[in-house]
Amino acid sequence: MNGIKIDGIKIAQKIKTQVRKKINLLKSEGIKPCLATILIGTNSASLTYIKKKHEACKEVGIATIDHKLPNTISQNDVNELINSLNKNNKVHGILVQLPLPKTLNRFETISHISPKKDVDGLTPYNLGMLTIGKKILTTCTPLGILEILDYYDIPIRGKNIVVINRTELIGKPLYSLLLSRDATVISCHSFTRNLKELCKIGDIIITAVGNRKKFVLTEDMVKDNAVVIDVAISKNHGKLVGDADFTQIIKKASYVSPVPGGVGPITVAMLLKNTIIAATL
């Protein structure tokens, strides 16, 4: 008996509908939500992501300002651009597309963004506020994962949740969010021993490795009726795939998110929601 295939597109549309209503309310008060994006260099994947984000903004009625900069730009010039956007009252959200060229410092760049305009939730201030349970703006993918669990009424409190990722973008903020919902969170990474045994005790497994050559979540690592949220995206034989062996795992799990069509669309929708939160600030 197959489990349920999580419909990320449907959940994303629900979030967008909520966002449109809030945008209409803000516009009635004279506030026109605006997101400024900064893309440095010509990374093809980053160009695609930025395009999708702008299209999503246009779909719901969020204005955008697009800054495309050469990878030869200096750190000082990037900092000055961000400072100018911080001071611009017509700009409510600022997004710096990652990864950055090696000539630029990620921590310094992100730290220059005003926490109130940090729609990616990656500034030290916002990450710190999240860890003490006083979040303002939080990273989009972890928020999207909670949206999935809530949409399908999947319990979090008291559940064993295995997170295979420890980055500032996914694993660390997700750990804090799940802990605040009274889950028992097992944080795993490339040095974790006995990963298979840890996964098998997970009521929910959230995986975000993104390298099929190094890791695949297989059916024998998942217990009966577990929930599997696949955040990863990579290419395997020319096809987009995640970490999980979807066709086999869905025969055993209760819910599984596909790649593509799972977490990805919801992450973009949460960026729109964060931009509206920033506009209200």
C-alpha positions in Angstrom: 0.0 0.0 0.0 1.5 3.3 -1.1 1.8 6.4 1.2 0.7 9.8 0.2 2.7 11.9 -2.2 3.1 15.4 -0.7 1.7 18.1 -3.1 4.1 21.0 -2.8 2.5 22.9 -5.6 -1.0 22.8 -3.9 0.5 24.0 -0.6 2.4 26.8 -2.3 -0.8 28.0 -4.0 -2.6 28.1 -0.7 0.2 30.3 0.8 0.1 32.6 -2.3 -3.6 33.1 -1.8 -3.0 34.1 1.8 -0.2 36.4 0.6 -2.4 38.1 -2.0 -5.0 39.0 0.7 -2.4 40.6 2.9 -0.9 42.5 0.0 -4.3 43.9 -0.8 -4.7 45.0 2.8 -1.2 46.6 2.8 -1.9 48.4 -0.5 -5.1 49.8 1.0 -3.0 51.4 3.6 -0.6 52.9 1.1 2.1 50.2 1.4 3.4 48.6 -1.8 5.5 45.5 -0.8 8.9 45.5 -2.6 11.7 42.9 -2.8 15.2 43.8 -3.9 17.4 41.0 -5.1 21.1 40.9 -5.6 22.8 38.4 -7.9 26.5 38.5 -8.2 28.1 36.6 -11.1 26.7 34.3 -13.8 26.0 31.1 -12.0 23.3 29.4 -14.2 21.4 27.8 -11.3 21.3 31.1 -9.4 20.0 32.9 -12.5 17.2 30.3 -12.7 16.4 30.7 -9.0 16.3 34.5 -9.2 14.0 34.3 -12.3 11.6 32.0 -10.5 11.5 34.3 -7.4 10.7 37.4 -9.6 8.0 35.5 -11.4 6.4 34.5 -8.1 6.5 38.1 -6.9 4.8 39.3 -10.0 2.2 36.6 -9.7 1.1 37.8 -6.2 1.7 41.6 -6.7 5.0 42.2 -5.0 7.2 44.8 -6.8 10.8 43.8 -7.4 14.1 45.5 -8.0 16.7 43.4 -9.7 20.5 44.0 -9.1 22.8 41.9 -11.3 26.4 42.5 -10.5 29.7 41.2 -12.0 31.7 38.7 -10.1 34.6 41.3 -10.1 32.7 43.6 -7.8 34.4 44.5 -4.6 33.2 43.7 -1.1 32.9 47.5 -0.3 30.7 48.1 -3.3 28.4 45.2 -2.3 28.2 46.5 1.2 27.4 50.0 0.0 24.6 48.7 -2.2 23.1 46.8 0.7 23.4 49.8 2.9 21.5 51.9 0.4 18.7 49.4 0.1 18.5 49.3 4.0 17.9 53.0 3.9 15.4 52.9 1.1 11.9 53.0 2.7 10.3 51.7 -0.5 12.3 48.5 -0.3 10.9 46.0 2.3 12.9 42.9 1.7 16.5 42.3 0.6 17.7 38.9 -0.8 21.3 38.1 -1.7 21.4 35.1 -3.9 23.8 32.4 -2.7 26.4 31.1 -3.4 28.7 34.2 -3.7 31.9 34.4 -5.7 34.9 33.3 -3.7 36.2 36.9 -3.8 33.4 37.9 -1.5 32.8 37.1 2.2 29.4 35.6 2.8 29.3 36.4 6.5 30.2 40.1 5.9 27.7 40.4 3.0 24.8 38.9 4.9 25.6 40.8 8.1 25.1 44.1 6.3 21.4 43.3 5.6 19.0 45.0 8.0 17.4 42.2 10.1 14.0 43.7 9.4 14.6 43.3 5.6 16.3 39.9 5.9 13.7 37.8 4.0 16.1 34.8 3.9 16.5 34.9 7.7 20.2 34.5 7.5 21.6 37.5 9.4 23.3 36.7 12.7 20.5 38.6 14.5 17.7 36.6 13.0 19.4 33.3 13.4 20.2 34.2 17.0 16.6 35.3 17.8 15.3 32.0 16.4 17.5 30.0 18.8 16.0 31.8 21.8 12.4 31.4 20.5 11.9 35.0 19.5 12.0 34.7 15.7 11.1 37.6 13.4 12.2 36.5 9.9 13.2 32.9 9.5 14.8 30.9 6.6 12.3 29.9 4.0 12.9 26.2 3.6 12.6 25.3 7.3 9.4 27.3 7.4 8.1 25.6 4.3 8.8 22.2 5.9 6.6 23.2 8.9 3.9 24.3 6.4 4.0 20.8 5.0 3.6 19.0 8.3 0.8 21.4 9.4 -1.0 21.1 6.1 -1.2 17.3 6.4 -1.9 17.4 10.2 1.3 15.5 10.8 2.1 15.6 14.6 5.4 17.1 15.7 5.2 17.2 19.5 7.0 14.3 21.1 8.1 12.8 17.7 11.6 11.6 16.9 12.7 13.8 13.9 15.9 13.0 12.1 17.4 16.0 10.2 20.2 15.1 7.8 21.8 18.6 7.3 23.5 21.1 9.6 23.8 24.2 7.5 22.6 27.7 8.5 20.2 27.6 5.6 18.3 24.4 6.6 19.6 22.2 9.4 20.3 24.6 12.2 17.2 26.8 11.9 15.1 23.7 11.4 16.5 22.2 14.6 15.4 25.3 16.5 11.9 25.4 14.9 11.2 21.7 15.6 12.6 22.0 19.1 10.2 24.9 19.8 7.4 22.6 18.7 8.5 20.0 21.3 10.0 17.5 19.0 13.0 15.3 19.8 15.5 16.3 17.1 18.4 14.2 15.9 20.8 16.3 13.9 22.9 14.3 11.5 25.8 15.2 9.1 28.7 13.7 7.2 30.5 12.6 10.4 27.4 10.9 12.0 28.0 7.3 12.8 25.3 4.6 12.4 23.1 6.9 10.2 21.0 4.0 9.0 20.1 3.0 12.6 19.3 6.6 13.6 17.0 7.0 10.5 15.1 3.9 11.4 14.0 5.4 14.7 12.8 8.6 13.0 9.0 9.2 12.9 9.9 12.0 10.5 13.1 12.1 8.4 14.1 15.4 6.7 17.0 14.9 4.4 19.0 17.7 2.5 22.3 16.3 1.4 22.0 16.9 -2.4 24.8 14.5 -3.6 23.6 11.2 -5.0 27.1 9.9 -5.3 27.6 10.2 -1.6 24.2 9.6 -0.1 20.8 8.0 -1.0 18.0 7.5 1.6 16.8 4.0 0.8 13.8 2.0 1.8 15.7 -0.1 4.4 16.6 3.1 6.3 12.9 4.1 6.9 10.5 2.5 9.3 6.9 1.7 8.5 4.6 4.7 8.3 7.4 7.2 8.7 7.2 10.7 7.1 10.0 11.6 4.6 10.6 15.2 3.6 13.2 15.4 0.8 14.7 18.9 0.6 17.7 18.0 -1.7 17.9 18.6 -5.4 20.5 17.3 -7.8 20.8 15.7 -11.2 21.1 11.9 -11.7 21.3 10.7 -15.3 19.9 14.0 -16.5 16.9 14.0 -14.2 16.2 16.2 -11.2 16.2 14.0 -8.0 16.4 14.4 -4.3 18.1 12.2 -1.6 15.3 9.7 -1.3 14.6 6.7 -3.4 11.0 7.9 -3.8 9.5 5.0 -5.7 10.5 2.5 -3.1 10.1 4.6 0.0 6.5 5.6 -0.8 5.5 1.9 -0.6 6.5 2.0 3.1 6.2 5.5 4.4 3.0 7.4 5.2 4.0 10.6 3.5 6.8 11.4 1.1 7.7 14.7 -0.7 8.8 14.3 -4.3 11.6 16.1 -6.2 10.6 18.2 -8.0 7.2 19.4 -6.9 7.7 19.0 -3.2 9.6 21.4 -0.9 10.9 23.7 -3.7 7.6 25.5 -4.6 6.8 26.0 -1.0 10.2 27.6 -0.3 9.5 30.2 -2.9 6.1 30.8 -1.5 7.6 31.3 2.0 9.9 34.0 0.5 6.8 35.9 -0.6 5.3 35.5 2.9 8.5 36.7 4.5 8.5 39.8 2.2 5.0 40.6 3.5 6.1 40.2 7.1 9.0 42.5 6.4 6.6 45.1 4.8 4.5 45.1 8.0 7.7 45.8 10.1 
